[in-house]
Amino acid sequence: MRHLIFFLTIIMSVPAVAQDRITGHARSSRSEVIANHGMAATSHPLATQVAIEILRKGGNAIDAAIAANAVLGVVEPTGCGIGGDLFAIIWDAQTRKLYGINGSGRSPVNLSLDYFKKNNIRTIPSYGPLPVTVPGCVDAWAEMHEKFGRLPVEELLRPAIQYARDGFPVSEVVAYYWKINAEKLSVYPGFNEAFTNNGTTPAKGEIFRNPGLASTYQTLTKEGFRSFYEGTMADQIASFVQSQGGFLSKSDLMAHRSEWVEPLSTNYRGYDVWELPPNGQGIAVLQMLNMIEPYDVRAMGFGSQEHLHLFIETKKLAFEDRAKYYADPSFSKIDVGTLISKTYASERMKLFRPDKASANYPAGNIEGGNTIYLTVADEEGNFVSLIQSNYRGMGSGMIPEGMGFMLQNRGELFALDDKHLNVYAPGKRPFHTIIPGFVTKNNKPWLSFGLMGGSMQPQGHVQILMNLIDFGMNLQEAGDVPRINHEGSSQPTGTKMIDSGWVNLETGFDYQVIRELMKMGHRIKFDVGGYGGFQAIMWDDVNKVYYGASEFRKDGQAAGY
């Protein structure tokens, strides 16, 4: 017994070691991928290989990103698909400029706030027809392709059509989430026909085919991307949703257009970090970095009590503003400039206590699961940082008959309090969680990166950047080391944090540090699988090579040539 107690004491007093590698950080799972012609990092190896194939055929990073995203809609329907939305940041090597695209869809025009009030609906449900908003993914592909693409649409969708028609072996993590989603979604019409093999979700290694999606993609190659919103497909989508008691109409689909937006930035220790403006949550990253920057994080050391406490508290502060102010800017004036300013960050940090966890914070006063992420870079120096999602797992459960994809449930993220900036309104875009990230240094690309997973995304962005910039980790190490995920903050749907929330800590943090955090008032728990999925490409301007990374938590792969 004494030997057992001694063993447990040793195990709990040191960080867990994932691998015994001869080089790099003890927690690193593998080396970075290094190549000088092109690089792709996605959440599935088949999608990564398609992206590289497109680059080798003469396509650029934009072509490769669209092709990879289409494949992910086939092989990873647990996180994405053409029934969802898309956001991207693109570095165009020719103009040496960043471009942002907001491909989020709007709520049905014929559905009003009064409908929810009259039916005593206090929160928009997660599943069924009511949370369905216009799917923006395909139109975002159209805009990206028209502005920057090179190869024809037929070439870009051919690999996805082949995998959907001929089948693909289901990967391990995808199989796990597929089964979990089926427990909630199999009650909806068409789920078993579209997403099971004879009523059973596919197991790891089992071949799965989606002929309906193959047919849908084939129609897009023949009739163009806009046919999704204006042709017979739009009729099918709208009539199905309405047959289920929903409100999405063909006119909603026809009116949809993506929006090109200017990315926003803050400078963190000499690096310009870029995110997209609301209705997304990207500026929470900029707010957190502004609050963290005055502190000597490097001296604190990765995983220290000081490091974790500072991160958790700045997250809480930024998320109070996220809950109050982040909404569709077409419906309300948001003083984003103030929110991401260094002066505002300094004011917010006056509430920070270095010795105690806060139970709650007020929002500042200003005037006025389950996603995919991919990134591609090409030989010419173009980058795409792209994130795409159906929101809660596979989506709403609404599967237009014979089309092979599920519509998103993003409408769930509206508030139903008419005093809230993010309150539901017809033709409005909901608060959005998916955010692509980008970093430049000296006006040159340095990092294209992202991390999936709801409210984990801004937390993940900040942790990755701290790992790279403050703690000097390489790109793979920065994604592999253990993460923090604080939950329970106030939300854009109207809920409030009153009890400090919960701090989820991944395996690998020192137990003594955890004890000290608990003494400070942090409530600790250990989530399984809630820490996101990271992909990234870094440009080495000295050696003129790309570094790629894809972490171990998902099935993904980084590859170059």
N, C-alpha and C positions, 0 to 999 in steps of 0.2 A: 504493500500500500504506500509506504514512504517513497518507493521508487516511482510509483504512478503520480503521486502528488508533485514530486520533483520534476518529472517530465512535463506535466501540465503547466507548472509554473514557468518552465523554460519556454514552452510553446507560446504561452500567452504574453510573455514579456518582450518578445521580439517580433518584428513584422514578418508575416508569412512570405515565403519565397516560392514563386510560381515555377521557375525554371533554374537550372544550374548551368547557365551559359558562361562561356569563357570570356565574353566581352559584354559590355553594356551594363545597364541597370539590372539588379537582381530580379525585378518584376517583369522585365522585357520578354516578350514571347518569341520574338524573331528579329532578324536584322531588317533595316529599312530596304526597300527596293530602290535601286539607283539605275537610271537610264538617261541617255542624252537626246533621244529623238522625240519621245512622247511618253505619257504616263496616264494611267487610269486607276482609280480606286473606287470601288463600289461595294455594296453590301452583299453581292453574290458573284462567285467566280465566273459564271457563264456570262453575266452582264459585262464584267470587266474584260473578258476575252473578246466579246463583240465590239466593245469600244476600241480596243487595240486593232482589231480587224478593220474597222472603219478608218482609223488613222492610217493604216498601212495601204488602204485602197485610195488614199488621196483626200479623204475627208478631213475636216478640221475638228477642233475640240467641240464645237457646237453640234456638228453632225454626230460625233461620237457620243455626246451626252444624250441626245434625243434617242439614238439607237439603243443605248444602254438602258435608259429609262423605260423604253417600250418593252425590252426584254424583262426588266424587273417586274413590270406589270403582269407578266406571264409566270415567272418563276418565284416571285415573292409577293403574291396577292395579299398576304397577311399585313403588308405595310403600305401598299401603294396601288396605283392603277389609274386608268383614264377616267374613272368616276370621281377622282379627287382633284386637288389643287396643286399648284407648283409655284415655287419662288426660285429665282436664280440671280447670281451676280456673275457678270461676264467681263473678263479683261480682254479688250480688243488690242492686239499687238500693233495694228496699223495706226489707230488713232491714239494709242497709249492712254486709254481711258477706261474707267469702270462703268458698266451699264447695269442697272437693276431692273428686273421684271417682276411685277406682282401679278401672278396668275391665279388670284383667288376669286371665287365666284360669289355672286350675290344671292340674297334671299328672294323667294318668289314674290312677285309684285301683288299677287292676289291673296297673300296671307298677311293679315294685320295683327298688331299687338292686341287688339280687341278680341280676336279669336281666342287667344290664350286666356285672357281675363274672363271671357264669357264661359269658357269651359273649365274654369278654376284650375288651370295648368300653371303651377308656380315655377317650374323649371322645364326647359325644353328637353324632351326625352332623348336618350342616347340612340335608340333604334326606331325603326319604322319610317314612315314618310315625312314626319314633321321636321326632323333635323336636316333634311336634304336641301342643299343649296346647289346652284349651278356649278357643275364640274369645270374647273378652269384649265386643267392640264393640257388638253389638246390644243386649245387656242394659244397657250403659252408656247407650245412646240411650233405652232404656225408663225408666231411673231419672231421667235428666235431664228427659225429657219429662213424666213423672208429677209431678215436684217443681216444675218451673218452666215447662213448655211451655204454649202457648196454642192453636195451630192443630192440627187433627186430623192424624194420621199420614198419611192419604191425601194431604193437601195437601203435606206435607213431602217425601214420596217421589215425587210425580208428576213433577217435572223429571228426576230420576235415571232413572225408568222410561222416560220419553220418549227420553232420550239412549241408554239401553241398547237399546231396541227399534228406534228409527229411525236411530241412528248419530250419530257425532260425528267431526269431523276431528282426527286425532291430532297433538298438538303436538310441537315439535322435541326437547326434552330427554326427554320421555316416550318418543318413538320410539327414541331412542338407547339408553335403559335397557331398553326392551322387547326389543330385538334381543339385547343382552348376556344378559338373563335367559333367553331362549329357548335359548341355547347350552348352558345347564346343565339346563333344565327340560323341554325337548321330549321327553326320553326317558320322561317319566312319562305314564301314561294320561290321556287327556282334554285334554292341554295344547293340541295342535294344533286340536282341535275348539272349545275355548273361547277361545283367545287368539291364533289366527292367521287370516289370510284364505287359505284353501286351502294351508296349510302354510308360509306366509310371514308374518312379523310385519309389522304395518302401518308404512308409511313416513310421514314428515312430510306432513301434509295429506290423507292417505288416510282415507276414511270407514271406521269400524269399528263393528260392531254386536255386542251381547252379549245375545241373546235369553234365554239361561239366567238371567242376572242380572236381567233385566227381569221374568221370571216369579217369581224368588225375592222380589224387592222387592214384586211384586204380592200375593204370598201374605202378606207382612208387613202390607200395608195392610188385607187382609181379616181376618186371624186375629190380628193384634197382634204386637208385638215378641217376646213370650215364646214364641210358636209356634216360633221358631227353636230353642228349647231343649227344648220339650215336645211338639211336634207331629210330623207326618210328616217335616218337614225334619230334625229331630233323628235320626229313624230313618235317613234317607238318609245323613247325615254319618257317623254311627257305623258303619253297615254298610259304607260305602265304606272308611273307615280300617282297619277290621278285615280287610276283604278284601285289603288291601295289606300285612298283617302287623303292623298297629298295635294299640293298646290302648284308644283313646278309645271310650267307651261312651255309650249314651243316658243312663244314670244319672249319668255325669260331667256331661253337658250339663244335665240337669234340676236337679242340685244347685248349679249355678253361680249366684252372685249378685255383683254389683258391691258395692264398699264405699265409703261416704261417709267421708272422712277429713279431719282438720284440717290445713290447710296450715301449714308451718313457715316461720319467717322469721329473718333477721338484718338489722340496720340498717347500711347502707353509706353513710356520709357524709350522713346525714339521710334516706335513702330506705329504706323497708322492702321488702326483696326476699323474695318468697314462692315456695316450692317444695313439692312433695309429699313425704311421708316414704317410706322404703323399703317395698316392694321395688324402687323406682325409684332412680335415681342423682341426683335433684335436689339433695340436700343437699351434694353435691360443690361445687355453685355457692356455697352459703353458706360452706362451709369455705374455699374459695379467696378469696372476698371478705374474710373475716375476716383471712386472712393478708396480703392486699394492702393493706388499709385503713391501716395505720400508715405506709406509704410515700407520699412526695409524687409520685404518678404524673404529675400534671399538669406538674410541673417537669421530669420526665424527657422528655416529649414523645412523641407517638405514633410508633411505629416505631423508637425509639431502642434501642440495645444494652441499656440498663438496663431499659426497659419490657419488651422481649421476654424477657430473662433472668429477671426477676422472675416474669412470667407462667408461663413454662415450668416453673420450679422449684416454684412453688406448685401447679401442676397435678400434678406428680409426687408431691408430698407428699399431696395430697388423694386421689389415685387409689390410693395404697397402702392408705389406710383403706377406700376404696371396694372394693378387692379383698378385704379381710379381713372387713369388718363388714356390708356392704350385702346384705340377704337378706330373705326373707319374715318379717315380725315375728311372724306367727302360729306360727312354728316355733322362734324363738330370740329371746332378750331382747337388744335393741340399745339401748345408751345414746346415743340420738340427741341428747339435751340436751347431753351432754358434747362430742360430735363437732362441734356447731355453735356452741359457746361461744367467746367472745373469748379466754378464758384458755387453752383448749386450743390455739387457733390460735397464741397467743404461744409456747407450749411447742414446738409443731411447728416454728416458724420459727427456733428455736435451731439447727436443722440446716442452715439456708440459708446458702450462701456467695455473697456478691455478686460474687466474682471467678472462680467456677469452676462448671461443670456437674457435677451429681452423676451417678455411674454407677448408683447405686440408693439408695433410702431404706428404712428399716424402717417398718412401719405403727406408728401410735401405740398406746400402751397406755391402754385405757379400762376402767372397771369394767363388771362385769356379765357399612346401610345400607341408609338407604332407608326413608323415612318421609314422612308429610305432616304439616304443621302449618297450622292456621288459627286466626284470631281474628275475632270479630264483636262489635260494640257497637251498641246501639240508642238510640232517642230518649229512652228513660226512664233511661238510664245503666247498663243491664245490660251486662256483658262476659262473653265466653266465651273462654278460652284453651285450645285443644284440640289434642291430638296423637294420631295414630293410625297404626298400622303393622302390617305382616305380618312384620316383622323383616328377614331377609336378602333384599333385593329383593322379589320377588313372593311369597315364602314357601317352603313345604316341597316344592312340586310335587304335593301331594295336592289334587285337584280333585274334590269329590263330583259324581257324574255328573249332568249337565244343570243344575247350579245356578249356574254362571257365576262362581264365585269360588274362590280358592285358600286353603287353611288355612295358618296361620302356622307358623313353625319356632322359636318362642321357647324351647322346651325345650332347645335347643342351649346356652343360657346357664346351665344348671345345672353345678355341679362334680360330679365322681364320686368325690371324696375324702371319706370319711365323717367326717373331722375338720373339714371346712370348713362354715361356717355356711350357705353356699349349696348344700350337697350335695343331690342329687336325693332326693325323697321323694314317695310317692303323695299326691295332693291338695294339692300345694304350688305356690305361685307362684314362678316363676324370677326371678332378678335381672333387672331391666328397664332398658332404655336410654332409653325415650321419656319426655320431661319437658316439661310446659307451664310457662311462667313468668309471674309477675305482680309488679308493683311498686305500692305505695301511698306516698303522702306526706301527712303530717298526717291520716291515716286516710281519705284520699280516693284513688280510683283515679288512677293516673298512667300506667301502661304495662302492656299485655297483649301478651306476645311469646313467640316460640319460634324454635327453629332445629333443623332435622332433621339426622340423620346419626350414629347410634351414639355412640361415645365423643366425637365432636366436639360433642355437644349441650351438656354443661356448660361445655366450653371456649368454645363460641360464646356462651352466655348471659353468661359473665363478660366476654368481649371486647366484646359489645354494650353492656353496662352501663358498662364503662370508657370506651368511646367516647362515650357520652352524658353520663355524670356527670363523668368526669375530663378528657376532651378537648373537651367542649362541642360535639360534633357534633349535627346535626339527625338526625331519625329515619331518613331515607333514607341519609344519609352514613354513619351508624353501621353500616348493613348492607352498604354498598358497598365500604368501604375494605378493603384486603387483610387476610387472616386467617392465624392460626397454628394448626396442628393437630399436637400432639405425639402420637406413637403409640409403643407398646412398653411401656407401664406394666404392672405386675402386674394380673391380671384376676380377676374373681369366679369364673371357671372353674378357677382354680388355677395358671395360669402366672405366672412371676416375671420382673420386670425386673432384668437384671444388667449391662446395657451402656449405660445412659443413654437408650435408645430413639432415635427419630428425630424431628427437627423438620421438618415440612413447612411451607414458606413459600410463600404465594401471591405471584404476580407483583406487584411494586410496592414491596417493601422495598429500602432502600438497600443496594447491594452492599458498601459499606465496613462497614456494620453486620453483614452476613452474615459477612464475613471475621473480624470481632472475635468474633462468637459461636463460630465454628469454633475460634478460638484458645483460647477458654474451655473447649473440650471438647464443645460441642454438635455432633451429627452432623446435617448439613443435607441435605434433599432437596426436590424440587419435585413434589408430587402434582398430578394433574389431576382436578378434580371432587370432591375430598374435604373440602370446606369448608362443607358444609351448605347449607340453604336457609332464609332468614330472612323472617318476616312479623311485623308489629307494628301496634298501634294505641295512640296516645298521646292522653291527654285534657288539653286546655288549659283549666284551670279559670278563667283570667282572661277569655279571649275566648269561652269555652263552645263550643269546637269540637274535633272529632276530627282527628288527623293519622294518616294511614295510610302504610305502606311495605311494599313487596315487592321483594326484590332481583333483580338481573340473572342470578344463577347458575341460576335455575329458570325455568319458564314462567309464573310466578305473576303476580298482579295485586292491587293494592289499589284499592278503589273506594268512593265514598260518595255521599250525596245530601243 
